[in-house]
Amino acid sequence: MHVLRLIVHARSRQPVLLLGEADGDRCVPVFLRPPQAEVIAVGPRDDESTPLTQDVLLPVVEALGRVLERVEISDLVDGVYTAELVFDGGTRLAVRPSDALSLAVRESVPIGMAEHVLDEVGQAVDDVLPPDGDDTTGAAAQARAATAVPADAPPEQQLQEFREFIDEVSPEDFR
């Protein structure tokens, strides 16, 4: 799986990470907790970025002589995803999907999804992100549907819109 887009759901105003099938045409939306969505919006860690809390995990794992091979959306139970961190030697650790995905994006760790989950909730990318004129990726149509920010807006403007959403959201919005 790979990240297609981080959006704000138009009706619920919840952050949603749209994951695309690596070798296919299906995608899966994953609703996120706002703090993890903000980490994903920051993007992959680099030498110039300010360290975040998630940035300590991978060095600790490596210092312990282990390797984080991938994160995996492992199941869907009653409409709720489950996720695992998958380490070398087959060790798996259950975590919240939003935590797993924020770690994967921040550390550029591969994202996996159980085939039965993809079969159950996967949708054709073209159905979710319909092309808009010359925009064959569908990004422009998706951006207009999800936020007031145009798809060709600079990343700083898109990030500002997302931060404004984070500032306005309350716990009651998620009940």
C-alpha positions in Angstrom: 0.0 0.0 0.0 1.1 3.6 -0.5 -0.3 6.9 0.6 -2.5 8.5 -2.0 -3.7 11.5 -0.1 -4.5 12.9 3.4 -7.8 14.7 3.3 -10.4 16.1 5.7 -13.7 14.3 5.2 -16.2 16.9 3.9 -19.1 15.9 6.1 -17.5 14.7 9.3 -14.5 17.0 9.2 -12.4 14.0 10.3 -8.9 13.4 8.9 -8.8 10.5 6.4 -5.7 8.8 5.0 -6.4 7.3 1.6 -4.2 4.3 1.0 -3.7 2.9 -2.5 -2.9 -0.7 -3.5 0.7 -0.9 -4.6 0.1 -3.2 -7.6 -3.5 -2.6 -8.3 -6.3 0.0 -8.6 -8.0 -0.2 -5.3 -7.8 2.2 -2.4 -8.9 2.1 1.2 -9.9 5.1 3.4 -8.6 5.1 7.0 -10.1 7.6 9.4 -7.3 8.9 11.7 -7.0 10.5 15.1 -6.1 14.2 14.7 -2.6 14.0 16.4 -1.5 11.2 14.1 -3.0 12.9 11.1 -0.9 16.0 11.9 2.2 13.8 12.0 1.3 12.3 8.6 0.8 15.8 7.2 4.3 16.8 8.3 5.6 13.9 6.2 8.7 11.7 6.3 11.5 12.6 8.7 14.6 14.2 7.4 17.7 15.7 8.9 16.3 19.2 9.0 12.9 18.4 10.6 12.1 18.9 14.2 12.0 15.5 16.0 8.6 14.3 16.9 7.6 11.7 19.6 7.3 9.0 16.9 10.9 9.6 15.8 12.3 7.9 18.9 10.8 4.5 18.2 12.8 3.4 15.3 16.2 4.2 16.8 15.2 2.4 20.0 14.1 -0.7 18.0 17.4 -0.6 16.1 19.4 -0.2 19.3 17.8 -3.3 20.6 19.0 -5.2 17.5 15.6 -5.5 15.8 14.2 -4.3 12.5 10.8 -2.9 11.9 9.9 -4.5 8.6 6.5 -3.0 8.0 3.3 -1.9 9.5 0.1 -3.8 8.6 -3.6 -3.2 8.7 -4.3 -6.7 9.8 -8.1 -7.0 10.3 -11.4 -5.2 10.2 -13.7 -6.1 13.1 -17.1 -4.4 13.4 -16.0 -1.7 11.1 -12.8 -0.9 13.0 -9.4 -1.6 11.6 -6.7 -3.4 13.7 -3.0 -2.9 13.0 0.3 -4.4 13.9 4.0 -3.5 13.8 5.8 -6.4 12.1 9.4 -6.9 13.2 12.1 -9.2 12.0 11.7 -12.8 13.1 7.9 -12.6 12.7 7.3 -10.7 16.0 4.1 -8.6 15.8 2.9 -5.9 18.1 -0.8 -4.8 18.0 -1.1 -1.0 17.8 -3.8 1.6 16.8 -4.0 1.9 13.1 -3.4 5.7 13.2 -0.2 5.1 15.2 1.0 2.5 12.8 0.3 4.7 9.8 1.9 7.8 11.3 5.0 5.7 12.1 5.1 4.3 8.6 4.8 7.7 6.9 7.3 9.4 9.2 9.9 6.6 9.0 9.2 5.5 5.4 8.3 2.0 6.5 6.3 -0.1 4.1 2.5 -0.4 4.7 0.8 -3.7 4.3 -2.8 -4.6 4.4 -4.3 -8.1 4.9 -5.8 -9.2 1.6 -9.2 -10.0 3.2 -9.4 -6.4 4.5 -8.6 -5.0 1.0 -11.2 -7.4 -0.5 -13.8 -6.2 2.0 -13.4 -2.5 1.9 -11.2 -1.7 -1.1 -12.7 0.6 -3.7 -11.6 1.5 -7.2 -9.4 4.6 -7.1 -11.3 6.1 -10.0 -14.5 5.8 -8.0 -13.0 7.6 -5.0 -10.8 10.1 -6.9 -12.5 10.7 -10.2 -10.3 12.4 -12.8 -11.0 16.1 -13.2 -10.3 17.4 -16.8 -6.6 17.2 -17.4 -6.0 16.0 -13.8 -5.8 12.2 -14.4 -4.9 11.5 -10.8 -8.2 12.9 -9.5 -6.4 15.0 -6.9 -8.1 18.3 -7.9 -11.6 16.8 -7.6 -10.8 15.2 -4.3 -9.3 18.3 -2.9 -12.4 20.4 -3.8 -14.7 17.7 -2.3 -12.7 17.5 0.9 -11.6 21.0 1.7 -11.9 24.5 0.5 -8.3 24.5 -0.6 -7.6 24.0 -4.3 -5.5 20.9 -5.2 -2.9 23.1 -6.8 -2.5 25.2 -3.6 1.0 25.2 -2.2 1.6 22.4 0.4 2.0 25.1 3.1 -1.6 26.3 2.4 -2.9 22.7 2.4 -1.1 22.1 5.7 -2.5 25.4 7.1 -6.1 24.2 6.3 -5.4 21.0 8.0 -4.0 22.7 11.1 -7.1 24.9 11.3 -9.2 21.8 11.2 -7.1 20.3 14.1 -7.5 23.5 16.1 -11.3 23.6 15.6 -12.1 19.9 16.2 -13.3 18.7 19.6 -13.7 15.3 21.2 -17.5 15.6 20.8 -17.0 15.7 17.0 -15.8 12.0 17.1 -18.7 10.6 19.1 
